[in-house]
């Protein structure tokens, strides 16, 4: 590969609901988002703005030239073993569900009590279901439809209706591995944990420099944002000891 432009094994695009479906569907998701947003949460009050702003993308579609599903690659004794796959993934960029992570009171040294609350709100469930449904539409549209002979997951004979898509979403939704927000960089009055200097409120010299300070999911992957946070933290610490 001589250039990133030669990379064809993976592809990404970011879309609004209006682009993926139509204005009516976009309006429906905006209404669901407003219903899900907690009026007492400064962070939640910001989230519906992503749905109302045409330049803010809320759906990521990923393509990969291999198998990345939850069902698992066909076992060695399967007739499909050795088959070639391509995978489409729909990632919701601004979910409204907020989970929790706490110390396990009965065993403080054990695993934490973790509840992601992925599909707590109707917006999240409908977004995942319709996002997955949209992937099938892409796969069935020429010229992409010429490249495959069968749908392995979830399967054309398994998921047919909107109710099927919702059930599939409830049983098979994974994480996209972008956890953040547990130590939000916000004013303390808004529920923030760290200041613009990355220092924890109420403590004199403890900084947090990772994805946990990002209060809202960006429309995209968080890797470069985390690099930027680390660079700023390094500059602040170096300046303090200069």
C-alpha positions in Angstrom: 0.0 0.0 0.0 1.6 3.3 -1.1 -1.1 5.6 0.2 -4.1 5.5 2.6 -6.2 6.1 -0.5 -5.2 2.6 -1.6 -6.8 1.1 1.5 -10.0 -0.7 0.3 -10.4 -3.3 2.9 -12.2 -1.0 5.3 -14.6 1.9 4.6 -16.5 4.4 6.7 -19.2 7.0 6.2 -21.1 9.3 8.5 -24.7 10.2 7.9 -27.8 12.0 9.3 -31.1 10.1 9.7 -32.4 12.2 6.8 -29.6 11.0 4.5 -30.1 7.4 5.4 -33.9 7.5 5.2 -36.0 10.6 4.8 -37.1 13.8 6.5 -40.0 12.1 8.2 -37.7 9.5 9.8 -35.3 12.2 10.8 -38.2 14.1 12.5 -39.2 10.8 14.3 -35.7 10.3 15.7 -35.5 14.0 16.8 -38.7 13.5 18.8 -37.5 10.3 20.3 -34.2 12.0 21.3 -36.0 14.9 23.0 -38.1 12.4 24.9 -35.0 10.5 26.0 -33.1 13.6 27.2 -33.2 14.2 30.9 -34.2 17.8 31.6 -32.0 17.8 34.7 -28.8 16.7 32.8 -26.8 19.5 31.1 -25.2 16.8 28.9 -28.5 15.3 27.9 -30.0 18.7 27.0 -27.2 19.1 24.4 -27.7 15.7 22.7 -31.0 16.6 20.8 -29.0 19.4 19.0 -27.1 16.7 17.2 -30.4 15.4 15.7 -31.6 18.9 14.8 -28.4 20.1 13.1 -27.9 18.9 9.5 -24.2 19.0 9.7 -24.1 16.7 12.7 -23.8 13.0 11.7 -25.5 10.5 14.0 -25.0 7.2 12.1 -21.7 5.6 11.2 -21.7 2.9 8.6 -18.6 0.7 8.5 -17.5 -1.8 5.8 -14.9 -4.5 6.4 -13.7 -7.2 3.9 -13.9 -10.0 6.5 -16.2 -11.3 9.2 -16.8 -9.1 12.3 -20.2 -10.4 13.6 -21.4 -11.7 16.9 -22.6 -15.0 15.6 -19.1 -16.3 15.2 -17.2 -17.6 12.1 -18.6 -20.9 10.8 -17.2 -23.9 12.7 -14.8 -26.2 11.0 -17.5 -28.9 10.5 -19.8 -26.3 8.9 -20.5 -26.3 5.1 -19.7 -22.5 5.3 -16.3 -23.0 6.8 -13.7 -21.4 4.6 -16.2 -19.0 3.1 -15.2 -15.4 2.4 -17.2 -12.6 4.2 -17.8 -8.9 4.1 -19.3 -7.1 7.0 -21.4 -3.9 7.4 -21.7 -2.3 10.9 -24.1 0.5 12.0 -22.8 2.6 14.9 -25.0 5.1 16.7 -22.9 8.1 17.4 -25.0 9.9 20.0 -26.9 7.4 22.2 -29.0 8.7 25.0 -28.6 5.8 27.4 -26.3 6.4 30.3 -24.9 3.5 32.1 -23.1 3.1 35.5 -20.0 1.6 36.9 -19.5 1.1 40.6 -17.3 -0.7 43.0 -18.8 -4.1 44.0 -19.8 -3.5 47.6 -19.7 -7.2 48.4 -16.2 -7.7 46.9 -14.3 -4.4 46.4 -11.3 -6.3 44.8 -13.5 -8.1 42.3 -15.1 -7.0 39.1 -17.0 -3.7 39.2 -20.8 -3.6 39.0 -21.2 -2.4 35.4 -24.5 -1.7 33.6 -24.2 -0.1 30.2 -28.0 0.5 29.8 -27.5 0.3 26.0 -31.2 0.2 25.0 -32.9 1.9 28.0 -34.6 4.5 25.8 -36.7 4.0 22.7 -34.4 6.2 20.7 -31.5 3.8 21.2 -33.5 0.7 20.4 -35.1 2.2 17.3 -31.8 3.7 16.1 -30.0 0.3 16.3 -32.8 -1.6 14.7 -33.2 0.9 11.8 -29.4 1.3 11.4 -29.1 -2.5 11.0 -32.0 -2.6 8.6 -30.3 0.1 6.5 -27.2 -2.0 6.2 -29.2 -4.7 4.4 -30.5 -2.1 2.0 -27.0 -1.1 1.2 -26.0 -4.8 0.7 -29.0 -5.4 -1.6 -28.3 -2.4 -3.8 -26.2 -2.8 -7.0 -23.4 -3.0 -7.5 -22.8 -4.2 -3.9 -25.5 -6.9 -4.3 -23.4 -8.5 -7.1 -20.6 -9.3 -4.6 -22.4 -11.7 -2.3 -24.6 -14.8 -2.5 -26.1 -15.1 1.0 -26.6 -13.2 4.3 -25.0 -15.0 7.1 -26.0 -12.8 10.0 -28.8 -12.2 10.9 -30.1 -14.0 7.9 -32.8 -13.1 5.3 -35.1 -15.9 6.6 -34.5 -14.9 10.3 -35.1 -11.1 10.2 -37.9 -9.9 7.9 -40.0 -7.3 9.7 -39.4 -4.2 11.8 -40.4 -6.2 14.9 -37.7 -8.8 13.9 -35.1 -6.0 13.6 -36.0 -4.7 17.1 -35.7 -8.2 18.5 -32.4 -8.7 16.8 -31.1 -5.3 18.2 -32.2 -6.3 21.7 -30.3 -9.6 21.5 -27.2 -8.7 19.5 -26.2 -5.1 20.2 -22.5 -4.8 20.9 -20.3 -1.9 22.0 -18.2 0.1 19.6 -15.5 0.4 22.3 -15.7 4.2 22.8 -16.5 4.4 26.5 -16.2 8.0 27.9 -17.8 10.6 30.1 -17.3 9.2 33.6 -15.0 12.2 34.6 -16.5 14.8 32.4 -14.7 18.1 31.7 -17.6 20.4 32.6 -18.3 23.1 35.1 -18.8 21.6 38.5 -22.3 22.9 38.7 -23.2 20.9 35.6 -21.9 17.7 37.0 -18.3 18.0 35.8 -15.5 16.2 37.5 -12.4 17.9 36.0 -11.6 21.5 35.2 -10.1 22.9 31.9 -6.7 22.2 33.5 -7.8 18.5 33.8 -7.6 18.7 37.6 -10.3 17.0 39.7 -12.5 19.4 41.5 -11.8 19.5 45.2 -8.3 18.0 44.9 -5.1 20.0 44.6 -3.0 18.1 42.1 -4.8 15.1 40.6 -5.4 15.2 36.9 -7.4 12.9 34.6 -6.1 12.6 31.0 -8.0 10.0 29.1 -11.3 9.5 27.3 -13.3 9.7 30.5 -13.2 13.5 30.4 -15.1 13.7 27.1 -18.6 14.7 28.1 -20.3 14.0 24.7 -19.7 11.4 22.1 -18.1 13.0 19.0 -19.4 12.1 15.5 -16.4 9.8 14.9 -13.8 7.6 16.5 -12.3 9.0 19.7 -8.7 7.9 19.2 -7.3 11.2 17.9 -9.2 13.1 20.6 -7.6 11.0 23.3 -4.2 11.6 21.7 -5.0 15.4 21.9 -6.0 15.1 25.6 -2.7 13.3 26.4 -0.7 16.0 24.6 -2.4 18.8 26.4 -1.9 17.0 29.7 1.8 16.6 29.0 2.1 20.3 28.2 0.4 21.3 31.4 2.4 19.0 33.6 5.7 20.1 31.9 4.8 23.7 32.3 4.1 23.2 36.0 7.5 21.8 36.6 9.5 24.0 34.2 
